[in-house]
Amino acid sequence: MLIGATTENPIMSIVPAIRSRCQIFEFQALDEADIQTTLQRAVTDIYHLTDDQVEANALELIAVSADGDLRVALNILETIHAIDAAQITVAAVQNFAQQQHFSYDRKATKHYDYLSAYSDSMAGSDTDAALYYLAILLKNNDLPSVVRRLREIPYTYIGLANPE
């Protein structure tokens, strides 16, 4: 019996010969309340911190930052605790979250999701969304895809019906 887990899309990352012989189960992201409950247990049972050592909303902010991934939330908590074992503060969480990178991989489907969202937001004249997705793409050094999408926009959405 072989049990494997991946955060990547199995259609893209697992060889078809192996994939055809496996059952694939998709796990959904956890909601923030469940993550916060587990974080509270970790703070109490593992780190032995009291309620007055954990600033209000700090665990909630970690849960939001984890984006549905309990492993990420526990890693954030562990890192913040390693920095200051006496307390968990909102400022520490915010400072740590600013240093984190977007989840992004050019070989995975998330890359194409960002590109699609970028194109759709431009086509729908949603300036804020277009700038947000542009920032993600540029932050991850994907200038060629951005340029290619900018070149395609006139052809796709305006067309060449009347080139004059």
C-alpha positions in Angstrom: 0.0 0.0 0.0 1.3 3.4 -0.9 -0.1 6.6 0.6 1.1 9.9 -0.7 0.2 13.5 -0.3 1.0 16.6 -2.3 0.0 20.2 -2.3 0.3 20.2 -6.1 -2.4 19.3 -8.6 -2.0 15.5 -9.0 -3.0 15.7 -12.6 0.0 17.9 -13.3 2.6 16.4 -10.8 2.0 12.6 -10.7 3.1 10.4 -13.6 0.0 9.1 -15.5 1.1 5.4 -15.0 1.1 5.9 -11.2 -2.0 8.1 -11.2 -4.1 5.5 -13.1 -3.4 2.9 -10.4 -4.4 5.2 -7.5 -7.4 6.6 -5.8 -7.1 10.4 -5.5 -8.7 12.2 -2.7 -9.0 16.0 -2.6 -8.8 17.7 0.7 -10.5 21.0 1.1 -9.0 24.0 2.9 -10.0 24.3 6.6 -12.0 27.2 7.7 -10.4 29.9 10.0 -12.4 28.9 13.1 -11.1 25.3 12.9 -7.5 26.5 12.5 -7.9 29.0 15.3 -9.2 26.2 17.6 -6.1 24.1 16.9 -3.8 27.1 17.3 -5.4 27.7 20.7 -4.7 24.1 21.7 -1.1 24.4 20.6 -0.6 27.6 22.5 -2.0 26.0 25.7 -0.8 22.4 25.4 2.5 22.7 23.6 3.9 26.2 24.3 2.2 26.5 27.8 1.2 30.1 27.3 -1.7 31.7 29.1 -4.4 33.9 27.7 -2.6 37.1 28.9 0.5 36.0 27.0 -1.4 35.8 23.7 -2.6 39.1 22.4 -6.3 39.3 21.3 -6.7 38.5 17.6 -3.1 37.2 17.1 -4.3 33.6 16.6 -7.1 34.8 14.3 -4.6 36.7 12.2 -2.4 33.6 12.0 -5.5 31.6 10.9 -6.3 34.1 8.2 -2.7 34.2 7.0 -2.6 30.4 6.7 -5.2 30.5 3.9 -6.9 27.2 5.0 -3.7 25.3 5.6 -3.2 24.1 9.2 0.4 23.1 8.6 1.2 26.7 7.5 -0.6 28.1 10.6 1.3 25.9 12.9 4.6 26.8 11.2 3.8 30.5 11.6 2.9 30.0 15.3 6.1 28.0 15.9 8.3 30.6 14.2 6.7 33.5 16.1 7.1 31.6 19.4 10.8 30.9 18.6 11.3 34.6 18.1 9.6 35.6 21.4 8.7 32.7 23.7 7.1 34.9 26.3 4.2 36.2 24.1 2.4 36.1 20.8 1.5 39.5 19.6 -0.4 40.9 16.6 2.6 43.0 15.7 4.8 39.9 15.5 2.3 38.1 13.3 2.0 41.1 11.0 5.7 41.5 10.8 6.2 37.8 10.0 3.4 37.7 7.5 4.9 40.6 5.5 8.0 38.5 4.9 6.1 35.6 3.5 5.9 34.9 -0.2 2.8 34.1 -2.3 2.1 30.5 -3.0 3.1 30.3 -6.6 4.6 27.8 -9.0 5.0 28.3 -12.7 4.6 24.6 -13.3 1.4 24.2 -11.4 -2.2 25.2 -12.1 -2.1 28.1 -9.7 0.2 29.9 -12.2 -2.5 29.7 -14.8 -5.2 30.7 -12.3 -3.3 33.9 -11.7 -2.8 34.6 -15.4 -6.5 33.9 -16.1 -7.6 36.2 -13.2 -5.3 38.9 -14.5 -6.7 38.7 -18.1 -10.3 38.5 -16.8 -9.9 41.5 -14.5 -8.4 43.5 -17.4 -11.2 42.5 -19.7 -13.8 43.3 -17.0 -12.2 46.7 -16.4 -11.6 45.8 -12.7 -8.5 48.0 -12.1 -7.9 47.0 -8.5 -8.0 43.3 -9.3 -5.8 43.7 -12.4 -3.2 45.5 -10.4 -3.4 42.9 -7.6 -2.8 40.0 -10.0 -0.2 42.0 -11.9 1.7 42.5 -8.6 1.6 38.7 -7.9 2.9 37.9 -11.3 5.7 40.5 -11.2 6.6 39.6 -7.7 7.2 36.1 -8.9 9.4 37.3 -11.8 6.8 36.3 -14.5 7.3 39.4 -16.8 7.1 37.3 -20.0 3.6 36.1 -19.2 2.5 39.6 -18.3 3.8 41.0 -21.6 2.2 38.1 -23.6 -1.2 38.7 -21.9 -0.9 42.5 -22.6 -0.2 41.7 -26.3 -3.2 39.3 -26.5 -5.8 41.6 -24.9 -6.4 43.7 -28.1 -6.8 40.7 -30.3 -9.0 38.8 -27.8 -11.3 41.4 -26.5 -11.2 44.1 -29.2 -10.6 42.0 -32.3 -9.4 42.7 -35.7 -12.8 43.3 -37.3 -11.9 46.7 -38.6 -8.1 47.1 -38.7 -8.4 50.7 -40.1 
